[in-house]
Amino acid sequence: AARLEAEKKVNAEIAKKVAEKKAAAEAAKAEALKQAAEEAAAEAAAQNAPIDAPEAPEAEAPVEETPAEA
């Protein structure tokens, strides 16, 4: 019985280490995906900057007109 308990303890330790490694790998994967998404967003923003610039005043114009009408 003592040997069985010892084996259970060892298996639990191994399972814990495997789970920790898996969690660390998942965290690293998530971090890499997050970084890639941020880089893609920054790249898209850089490419869209000239397009967004003329749109910005147009988008603000109706907002500015509303107080004038009221």
C-alpha positions as CSV (number, residue, x, y, z in Angstrom):
1,A,0.0,0.0,0.0
2,A,2.9,2.3,0.8
3,R,4.4,1.7,-2.6
4,L,1.1,2.5,-4.3
5,E,0.9,5.8,-2.4
6,A,4.5,6.6,-3.4
7,E,3.7,5.8,-7.0
8,K,0.6,8.0,-6.9
9,K,2.6,10.8,-5.4
10,V,5.3,10.5,-8.2
11,N,2.6,10.3,-10.9
12,A,0.9,13.4,-9.4
13,E,4.3,15.3,-9.5
14,I,4.9,14.2,-13.1
15,A,1.3,15.2,-14.1
16,K,1.8,18.6,-12.3
17,K,5.1,19.2,-14.2
18,V,3.5,18.2,-17.5
19,A,0.6,20.5,-16.8
20,E,2.9,23.4,-15.9
21,K,4.9,22.9,-19.1
22,K,1.7,22.8,-21.1
23,A,0.4,25.9,-19.4
24,A,3.7,27.7,-20.1
25,A,3.6,26.7,-23.7
26,E,0.0,27.9,-24.1
27,A,0.9,31.2,-22.4
28,A,3.9,31.6,-24.8
29,K,1.6,30.8,-27.7
30,A,-1.0,33.3,-26.6
31,E,1.7,35.9,-26.1
32,A,3.1,35.3,-29.6
33,L,-0.4,35.5,-31.1
34,K,-1.1,38.7,-29.2
35,Q,2.2,40.2,-30.4
36,A,1.5,39.2,-34.0
37,A,-2.0,40.7,-33.8
38,E,-0.5,44.0,-32.4
39,E,2.1,44.1,-35.1
40,A,-0.5,43.4,-37.8
41,A,-2.7,46.2,-36.3
42,A,0.2,48.6,-36.2
43,E,1.1,47.7,-39.8
44,A,-2.5,48.2,-40.9
45,A,-2.7,51.5,-39.1
46,A,0.5,52.6,-40.8
47,Q,-0.9,51.6,-44.2
48,N,-4.3,53.2,-43.6
49,A,-2.9,56.5,-42.2
50,P,-3.0,58.4,-45.5
51,I,-6.6,57.1,-46.1
52,D,-7.8,57.9,-42.6
53,A,-6.4,61.4,-42.6
54,P,-9.0,62.9,-45.1
55,E,-11.8,60.8,-43.5
56,A,-11.3,62.2,-40.0
57,P,-12.5,65.8,-40.7
58,E,-15.5,64.4,-42.7
59,A,-16.4,62.2,-39.8
60,E,-16.1,65.2,-37.4
61,A,-18.1,67.6,-39.6
62,P,-21.6,66.2,-38.9
63,V,-20.8,66.2,-35.2
64,E,-19.8,69.9,-35.4
65,E,-22.9,70.8,-37.5
66,T,-25.3,69.4,-34.9
67,P,-24.8,72.1,-32.3
68,A,-25.0,74.8,-35.0
69,E,-28.4,73.4,-36.1
70,A,-29.7,73.2,-32.6
